[in-house]
Amino acid sequence: MRLRFAPSPTGYLHIGNARTAVLNYLLARKYGATYVLRVEDTDMERSTRESEASILDDLRWLGIRWNEGPDAGGDFGPYRQSERFDIYKKYTDVLLAEKKAYHCYCSQDELEAMRREASEAGRAFVYPGKCRRLGDTERAALEAQGRKPTVRFLVPDDETVVINDHIKGRVVFESGNIGGDFIIVRSDGVPVYNYIVIIDDTLMKITHVVRGEDHLPNTPKQVLIARALGLPVPEYAHLSLVLGSDRSKLSKRHGITSVDVYRREGYLADALVNYLAMLGWAAESGEEILGVEEIARQIEMGNLARSAAVFDFQKLRWMNGMYIRACDLGKITDLFIPHLSDAGYDVSGLDRSWLERVIDAVRGNCEVLSDVPRHAALFLDEIMEPDAEASAMLEEPDSKAVIAEAYRLITGELNETTCAAELVGRIKKNTGMKGKKLFMPVRAMLTGSLHGPELDVTVPILGYEKCRKRIEYIHGRFAG
Ligand code: GLU
């Protein structure tokens, strides 16, 4: 079994295409299939090597591995379509020689006029086959005018194409309804997608084409080409669409659509892969948080989703938070560090095990890695400026006694070894405050906020020095 992902390097890796790549990868894992990466770069104006590099990089980041591709090599290369023009040319010559394709000299303007006429008459435009039967003299005359021909595929009349799609079921197309003879080679000699995709799928011995449903209308064209060339046709599975919350095609308007941006914002590759898989497949048990190995065990060509999936950005965020919580502490600390550096924290001099305690205390509040500076500031900053709520609490008359006693303790009897265990208990005992009247001002003094991790987590991580600095600061501002 051989599967493939065939990106066009005309921009970033779109989240919808990433889903196709992920599902192909999971199916390849499931069936022990060979995974082929083919770069479809024949749109010369829009394709770039930078885009190809960034797409491959994003795929690798997602953890997707392929067996054959432009970088990996393989027996069926080259794996960039722009390097296969001589192969396509041979097939074009065969089609022309067998009169299954023909040169078309209609100019852009003439085609435009035909299109306009069709639209004014309320018909869909179908190329009327004007150049189908040109004689040699007519052709010579058109060539003499300097016209550069395209090559059109001669769509046979009355042929039925039946596709037994693994997802859509039986889909029937009539050759008369696919828009007429279509261009397979442009006038500049560049062959078009619908033509070469099937040549490559066959030459690369792809057994199953798993791709987006938007390609379903292209499939009869590809099958007719294969038939005309006597090439075998792969099996197909067209994945249901991914929609935005308003059920229109997913676009930037709905939220982030670039894999690269998810990566920079601090989504975990495993979480993104998990979520994307769920946009095309569901576990029978209803479980949603599943690792690659487990999905690969359960997924099947026959149990991919039949209905359109709505991309739920909130749910992806939530799922990412679950992965952040479940991740190995050392690994998640490494992943958080660049986000702390971006926010201006130099963590290189910090004790690693202390930093891991900080991360462990705050990761529960982070849905994406870039949330971390906001929450870790509580431990990393020297002083915490109290917010409005905390200031109001510190102004309360009952708080004054708490501040004064905290100050007395921290500058007197408490030290490195006793601070963590005794600070809160002694304030309680010596002031008689308890419950909210005790915890709220202490929390406000030490963290600048009334919310956040529990004091018995916070105080030991902060340690004596930071507690002292913060209490002294608050005492200076609020004690009087
Ligand atoms: N290169 C096509 C695209 O990016 C994919 C073609 C296919 O899967 O057949 O949409």
Residues whose N, C-alpha, C, O or C-beta is under 5 A from the ligand:
A	BS01	LIG	A6 P7 S8 E40 V197 R211
